[in-house]
């Protein structure tokens, strides 16, 4: 896999683009005038140089980890031009597919203290609040941080999503609340996934058991019996659009749990 970072600058009246090309075999710099080099695509989400080593290591695997650690740290200082953050992009395959990251989250532990409270309105209990905050920090420090969070409208799911948003530096109003996720089946959750905005290549969905667990199993070759509360299943899918996601079409990268164990 090849990863490219671009840093536009001006030379006189011409546009110059310096490109850092990283592969498992090393890195090289190339420069193009006026137009971006072939194969470079710009994304709305821009990742600064200080975030790039971890992302490159994640994308290139163990073979590229050393190269990623050696990646230079600098920003543009071109006179008269605002600094622009370099961009890390993954090249598309010959079929035009691009890697997308899907994180399915089961909400944190909820309270049953009030027997008269509707299921929809149950809040997080003390353990749930603690786990949500801790897991949010773990997600925030991963290379493939989500760009968008979509949550069930149930209180326990929204509070879990809000903890994730806070750790990621998202504004609370940026959360997308989708009623289809509450009490959803695999079919319903796949509809939600397929309707995601393609401008976001890394998306988190916060929902409920059994729908979340069953959807992870349906998308991957996993055979999870029950995802623990506040666990995060990170999956990768190679599709040109979220609309093309199909059962069996994803790879389970990792299952994160508050106890780092699939059993609760």
Secondary structure, DSSP 8 states (H G I E B T S, - for coil): --EEEEEEEEETTEEEEEEEEEETTEEEEEEEESS--TT----SS---HHHHHHHHHHHH-HHHHHHHHT--------TTS-----EEEE---TT--EEEEEEEEE---B----TTS-GGG--B-HHHHHHHHHHHHHHHTSSS--SEEEE-SSHHHHHHHHHHHHHHT--GGG-EE-GGGTT--HHHHHHHHHTS-TT-SEEEEEE-TTHHHHHHHHHSS---S---TT-EEEEEEEESSGGG--TT-EEEEEEE-TTSSS--
